[in-house]
Amino acid sequence: KKMLLQHKTLLDINELAAIYTYLHNYCFVKVDNGDLNYLKERFEIVNHVLDNGFHLKDGYIVPDMFISMTNNALMLKEYNWAEDFIKKYKDNLPDEEKRSYEHLAFSALYMFKGDYERALKYLSRVKFRKYYDKFKIKALNLMIYYEAGYFEEAFFLADSFRHFIAKYRSITPYVKDRTNNFIKQVLQMIKYRLKQAESSEISGFYTCTIMYRPWLIQKINELKK
């Protein structure tokens, strides 16, 4: 990263975009594997990417990148940055389901800010057609229920989420494991808070494939405190 900042004048825009992509993806993998120190590193890289316009392709931003950049800022409690980012780049989302991704981002913003009713209100406006995009709705809904202490609702949602996953044979074993482990971990934390479990972590949490590991680690650390 330091070498890039020192010598970026020697590189053309395509080379710079490629290297920033590698740096960003490296940080993403480190965070996804549990090293939350790379949240700040990734936040720096994201700002460099935005400053140089590397996030846009033919004037559009990839929806998953839009959500991922928002969530990274929220994990760092950069709420003002996240809100400004959503408002600034929501119109650069592809026209198809543009508003749904905007509402999904706002739902996450209000969840992290502790305004759970507003988070659920925005989430109710998200309408995805593809089943794998609906995972995003159900996962965030489960996270909001956990944060808000709506434990009974969380158990019902987890059950319907599992049935939803089982319904689609085209879902790869990797995605099934990643999603089901996420559901198990959220329920484990709820059981721990209800004093129905001795541990706040499922067996193999730090080595298994799982969705939203950074958020889960933050919640586990809060429980240990």
Phi, psi and chi 1 to 4 in degrees:
 res  aa     phi    psi   chi1   chi2   chi3   chi4
   1 LYS       -  -44.0 -178.2 -177.4   69.4  175.7
   2 LYS   -64.5  -41.4  -69.8  177.2 -178.3  176.4
   3 MET   -63.5  -38.4  -71.8  177.2   65.8      -
   4 LEU   -63.9  -43.8  179.9   60.1      -      -
   5 LEU   -64.8  -34.8  -68.1  174.3      -      -
   6 GLN   -73.5  -33.8  -70.7  172.0   -0.2      -
   7 HIS  -120.3   16.0  -56.1  -66.3      -      -
   8 LYS   -65.4  -19.7   64.3 -179.8 -177.1  178.2
   9 THR   -68.7  -16.3   55.3      -      -      -
  10 LEU   -83.3  -10.1  -58.0  175.6      -      -
  11 LEU  -110.2  149.2  -56.3  169.6      -      -
  12 ASP   -85.2  174.5   66.4   31.8      -      -
  13 ILE   -64.0  -35.0 -170.0  168.1      -      -
  14 ASN   -69.3  -38.8  -67.0  -41.2      -      -
  15 GLU   -66.4  -42.3  -69.5  169.9  -36.0      -
  16 LEU   -61.7  -45.5  -77.3  170.6      -      -
  17 ALA   -60.5  -41.8      -      -      -      -
  18 ALA   -64.2  -44.7      -      -      -      -
  19 ILE   -67.7  -41.5  -64.5  171.8      -      -
  20 TYR   -62.5  -34.9  -86.4  116.2      -      -
  21 THR   -63.7  -44.0  -61.3      -      -      -
  22 TYR   -61.5  -44.4  -67.2  137.7      -      -
  23 LEU   -62.2  -45.6  -71.4  174.6      -      -
  24 HIS   -60.4  -47.5  174.6  -86.9      -      -
  25 ASN   -66.2  -35.1  -69.2  -12.6      -      -
  26 TYR   -61.3  -46.9  178.6   81.5      -      -
  27 CYS   -61.8  -41.0  -67.3      -      -      -
  28 PHE   -60.1  -46.0 -179.5   87.4      -      -
  29 VAL   -64.7  -41.1  170.4      -      -      -
  30 LYS   -61.3  -44.4  -64.5  -67.9  -78.3 -173.4
  31 VAL   -65.9  -43.0  169.8      -      -      -
  32 ASP   -63.7  -24.9 -162.2   48.3      -      -
  33 ASN   -90.0    2.0  -73.7  -31.4      -      -
  34 GLY   109.6   -1.8      -      -      -      -
  35 ASP   -90.4   93.8 -169.1  -19.1      -      -
  36 LEU   -73.9   -9.3  -59.0 -168.0      -      -
  37 ASN   -61.6  -25.3  -67.4  -41.8      -      -
  38 TYR   -82.2   -1.5  -82.0   84.7      -      -
  39 LEU   -61.7  -44.8  -74.7  169.0      -      -
  40 LYS   -68.4  -40.8  -71.1 -176.2  178.6  178.7
  41 GLU   -58.7  -45.1  -71.7  -75.8   -5.9      -
  42 ARG   -66.1  -37.9 -172.7  171.9  172.1 -133.4
  43 PHE   -60.7  -41.0 -172.1   62.2      -      -
  44 GLU   -62.1  -46.1  -78.9 -172.9   32.9      -
  45 ILE   -62.5  -42.3  -62.2  -59.1      -      -
  46 VAL   -58.2  -42.4  163.4      -      -      -
  47 ASN   -65.9  -37.5  -82.8  -74.0      -      -
  48 HIS   -64.3  -42.0  -75.3  -58.4      -      -
  49 VAL   -61.4  -44.7  166.5      -      -      -
  50 LEU   -67.0  -42.0  -65.7  175.2      -      -
  51 ASP   -60.8  -32.8  -71.3  -17.0      -      -
  52 ASN   -97.6   -1.4  -71.3  -80.2      -      -
  53 GLY    74.5   19.1      -      -      -      -
  54 PHE   -76.0  -11.8  -61.2  145.7      -      -
  55 HIS   -80.8  -14.0   58.5  -63.7      -      -
  56 LEU   -99.5  135.8  -62.9  176.4      -      -
  57 LYS  -125.8  113.0 -175.0  175.7 -178.1 -178.6
  58 ASP    56.3   35.4  -61.9  -34.7      -      -
  59 GLY    86.2   -3.2      -      -      -      -
  60 TYR  -111.8  153.9  -67.9  104.1      -      -
  61 ILE  -109.7  138.4 -174.5  170.0      -      -
  62 VAL   -65.4  127.2  175.6      -      -      -
  63 PRO   -54.2  -43.0  -28.5   36.1      -      -
  64 ASP   -64.7  -34.1  -77.9  -19.7      -      -
  65 MET   -68.4  -39.2 -179.9   64.5   74.0      -
  66 PHE   -57.9  -47.4  175.9   78.9      -      -
  67 ILE   -69.4  -41.1  -63.8  -62.0      -      -
  68 SER   -63.7  -43.0 -177.3      -      -      -
  69 MET   -64.1  -39.7  -72.7  177.6  167.3      -
  70 THR   -62.4  -48.6  -57.7      -      -      -
  71 ASN   -64.1  -36.5  -72.5  -19.6      -      -
  72 ASN   -62.2  -43.7 -169.2   80.9      -      -
  73 ALA   -64.0  -40.9      -      -      -      -
  74 LEU   -65.4  -36.3  -66.4  173.9      -      -
  75 MET   -61.1  -28.9  -71.2  -72.9  -65.1      -
  76 LEU   -92.2    4.4  -67.1  169.0      -      -
  77 LYS    63.1   28.6  -61.4 -176.6  178.5 -179.6
  78 GLU   -86.8   66.1  -66.2  -80.2   -6.7      -
  79 TYR   -67.6  -42.2  -58.4  141.0      -      -
  80 ASN   -64.7  -42.1  -68.9  -24.3      -      -
  81 TRP   -59.9  -46.4 -173.7   98.4      -      -
  82 ALA   -62.6  -43.6      -      -      -      -
  83 GLU   -65.5  -42.3 -174.0  168.5    3.2      -
  84 ASP   -63.1  -39.9  -70.1  -17.6      -      -
  85 PHE   -62.0  -46.9  171.3   77.9      -      -
  86 ILE   -59.2  -47.8  -63.9  168.2      -      -
  87 LYS   -66.1  -35.8  -70.0  176.9  178.2  177.1
  88 LYS   -74.4  -37.9 -176.5  174.8 -179.4  178.9
  89 TYR  -109.5   -0.2  -68.0  105.5      -      -
  90 LYS   -60.3  -31.5   60.4 -176.6  174.9   63.9
  91 ASP   -80.1   -6.8  -69.3  -32.5      -      -
  92 ASN   -91.9    0.2  -69.9  110.3      -      -
  93 LEU   -72.8  149.6  -71.4  162.3      -      -
  94 PRO   -57.3  147.5  -23.3   33.3      -      -
  95 ASP   -57.5  -38.2  -69.5  -24.0      -      -
  96 GLU   -65.9  119.4 -174.8 -179.3    5.7      -
  97 GLU    62.0   25.0  -61.3  176.9  -29.7      -
  98 LYS   -55.3  -51.5  174.2 -173.3  -69.8 -171.9
  99 ARG   -66.2  -30.9  -68.0  -64.9  165.2 -118.0
 100 SER   -65.4  -41.5  -74.7      -      -      -
 101 TYR   -68.7  -34.5  -83.0  101.5      -      -
 102 GLU   -62.7  -47.1  175.4 -170.5  -17.6      -
 103 HIS   -66.5  -36.2  -65.0  -37.7      -      -
 104 LEU   -62.1  -42.4 -172.5   71.6      -      -
 105 ALA   -65.2  -43.0      -      -      -      -
 106 PHE   -65.8  -35.1  -87.2  119.3      -      -
 107 SER   -61.5  -45.1  179.3      -      -      -
 108 ALA   -62.9  -41.8      -      -      -      -
 109 LEU   -56.3  -49.1  170.5   67.1      -      -
 110 TYR   -72.9  -28.3  -72.2  114.2      -      -
 111 MET   -63.2  -47.6 -178.2 -164.4   75.3      -
 112 PHE   -65.4  -29.3  -85.4   90.0      -      -
 113 LYS   -82.4   -6.5  -67.6  178.1   75.2  171.8
 114 GLY    88.1    9.9      -      -      -      -
 115 ASP   -98.4   79.6 -169.4  -16.3      -      -
 116 TYR   -70.9  -35.4  -53.4  119.8      -      -
 117 GLU   -65.4  -40.1  -65.0  -51.5  -44.5      -
 118 ARG   -68.2  -36.7 -157.7  168.1 -178.0 -176.4
 119 ALA   -61.6  -44.1      -      -      -      -
 120 LEU   -67.7  -34.4  -71.0  170.3      -      -
 121 LYS   -62.6  -45.8 -176.7  178.6  178.8 -180.0
 122 TYR   -66.1  -38.7  -90.3   97.4      -      -
 123 LEU   -64.6  -33.3 -168.5   62.4      -      -
 124 SER   -65.8  -17.7   69.3      -      -      -
 125 ARG   -88.1   -7.3  -60.9  173.0 -177.1  169.7
 126 VAL   -80.5  122.3 -179.3      -      -      -
 127 LYS  -128.6   95.2  -52.1  -64.2 -179.9 -173.8
 128 PHE   -97.5  147.0  -71.7  132.2      -      -
 129 ARG   -95.3  -34.7  -72.4 -177.9  -64.9  174.4
 130 LYS   -81.2  137.5  -62.3  170.1 -176.3  172.9
 131 TYR   -63.4  -35.2   72.6   82.6      -      -
 132 TYR   -72.3  -23.3   49.3   81.4      -      -
 133 ASP   -74.4  -27.7  -77.2  -28.2      -      -
 134 LYS   -66.9  -21.6  -67.9  178.4 -178.2  179.5
 135 PHE   -56.3  -38.6  -80.4   25.2      -      -
 136 LYS   -62.1  -39.3  -60.4  179.9  179.1   74.1
 137 ILE   -65.6  -50.1  -57.8  172.4      -      -
 138 LYS   -66.5  -38.5  -65.9 -178.9 -179.6  -64.6
 139 ALA   -66.0  -46.4      -      -      -      -
 140 LEU   -66.1  -37.3 -177.3   55.3      -      -
 141 ASN   -59.6  -42.9 -158.9  -12.8      -      -
 142 LEU   -64.8  -39.2 -166.7   56.8      -      -
 143 MET   -64.1  -41.9  -67.9  159.6   73.3      -
 144 ILE   -64.2  -44.4  -65.5  169.1      -      -
 145 TYR   -59.6  -41.0  -79.0  166.2      -      -
 146 TYR   -62.5  -50.6  173.5   82.5      -      -
 147 GLU   -61.3  -38.3  -64.9  -81.8   22.5      -
 148 ALA   -81.0  -10.9      -      -      -      -
 149 GLY    80.6   20.7      -      -      -      -
 150 TYR   -87.5   72.6  -62.1  160.5      -      -
 151 PHE   -73.5  -39.1  -63.1  152.8      -      -
 152 GLU   -62.2  -43.9 -174.3  174.5   -9.1      -
 153 GLU   -63.1  -35.9  -68.4   87.3  -16.9      -
 154 ALA   -64.7  -40.1      -      -      -      -
 155 PHE   -65.1  -41.7  -79.3  111.7      -      -
 156 PHE   -64.4  -43.3  -79.4  115.3      -      -
 157 LEU   -64.4  -41.7  175.5   59.0      -      -
 158 ALA   -59.6  -40.9      -      -      -      -
 159 ASP   -64.8  -45.1 -172.6   57.7      -      -
 160 SER   -68.2  -33.2   68.8      -      -      -
 161 PHE   -62.7  -44.3 -160.5  173.2      -      -
 162 ARG   -62.3  -42.8  -72.5 -165.5 -178.2  107.2
 163 HIS   -65.4  -36.6  -78.2   91.1      -      -
 164 PHE   -62.6  -43.1 -177.7   79.4      -      -
 165 ILE   -64.3  -44.2  -63.5  165.2      -      -
 166 ALA   -66.8  -21.8      -      -      -      -
 167 LYS   -70.1  -27.0 -175.1  168.4   68.9  171.6
 168 TYR  -104.5  109.8  -67.2   96.9      -      -
 169 ARG   -71.7  -21.5  -66.4 -177.4  179.1 -179.8
 170 SER   -76.2  -10.5   58.9      -      -      -
 171 ILE   -69.7  129.6  -60.7  174.2      -      -
 172 THR   -70.7  154.8   63.9      -      -      -
 173 PRO   -56.2  -35.6  -26.7   35.2      -      -
 174 TYR   -60.6  -48.2  172.7   80.6      -      -
 175 VAL   -67.0  -39.2  172.6      -      -      -
 176 LYS   -61.3  -46.9  -77.6 -173.9  178.6  179.8
 177 ASP   -63.3  -45.3  -72.1  -14.8      -      -
 178 ARG   -59.6  -39.9 -174.6  175.9  173.6   83.3
 179 THR   -78.6  -45.9  -49.8      -      -      -
 180 ASN   -64.3  -35.5  -79.3  -42.1      -      -
 181 ASN   -65.6  -36.2  -74.4  -25.2      -      -
 182 PHE   -62.0  -47.0  168.3   76.1      -      -
 183 ILE   -60.2  -46.8  -63.1  169.2      -      -
 184 LYS   -58.3  -42.3  -72.1  178.6 -171.7  174.9
 185 GLN   -68.1  -41.1  179.0   55.2   45.7      -
 186 VAL   -62.6  -44.4  174.1      -      -      -
 187 LEU   -65.2  -35.1  -64.8 -176.2      -      -
 188 GLN   -63.0  -41.0 -176.5   72.2   13.9      -
 189 MET   -66.8  -36.5  -65.3 -171.3  -59.5      -
 190 ILE   -65.4  -46.0  -68.4  174.1      -      -
 191 LYS   -61.2  -37.5  -69.0  173.2 -176.2  175.7
 192 TYR   -64.5  -43.0 -177.2   79.7      -      -
 193 ARG   -66.3  -29.3  -72.9  177.0   64.6  176.3
 194 LEU   -87.6    4.3  -64.9  173.3      -      -
 195 LYS    62.3   34.2  -57.2 -171.4 -175.1  -56.3
 196 GLN  -104.7    0.5  -64.2  174.7    2.4      -
 197 ALA  -144.4  146.4      -      -      -      -
 198 GLU   -83.2  -23.9  -65.0 -176.7    1.6      -
 199 SER  -119.8  147.4  173.3      -      -      -
 200 SER   -87.3   -3.7   59.2      -      -      -
 201 GLU  -120.1  142.8  -55.5  149.9   28.7      -
 202 ILE   -73.0  159.6   60.0  172.2      -      -
 203 SER   -62.8  129.8  176.8      -      -      -
 204 GLY    77.8   18.7      -      -      -      -
 205 PHE   -55.4  -42.2  168.9   73.0      -      -
 206 TYR   -80.2   -5.2  -69.1   98.8      -      -
 207 THR  -120.2  -17.0   55.3      -      -      -
 208 CYS   -79.0  161.9   70.9      -      -      -
 209 THR   -80.8  135.0  177.1      -      -      -
 210 ILE  -158.7  145.9 -165.0  165.1      -      -
 211 MET   -75.2  149.7  -65.7  171.2   63.7      -
 212 TYR    50.7   41.8  -63.2  109.7      -      -
 213 ARG   -56.8  -42.5 -171.0 -170.5  -57.5  -84.1
 214 PRO   -57.2  -45.1  -25.1   34.6      -      -
 215 TRP   -64.0  -42.1  176.4   80.4      -      -
 216 LEU   -61.7  -41.3  -68.6  169.5      -      -
 217 ILE   -62.8  -42.3  -70.4  174.6      -      -
 218 GLN   -59.0  -43.2  -82.5 -166.2  -10.2      -
 219 LYS   -68.1  -39.7  -61.4  -58.7  109.9 -179.3
 220 ILE   -63.3  -43.2  -71.0  169.5      -      -
 221 ASN   -61.9  -38.2  -70.4  -20.1      -      -
 222 GLU   -63.6  -40.1  -72.0  173.2    8.9      -
 223 LEU   -66.8  -36.0  -68.4  173.0      -      -
 224 LYS   -69.7  -30.7  -72.8 -179.7  177.9  177.8
 225 LYS   -71.2      -  -70.7  177.6 -177.4  178.1
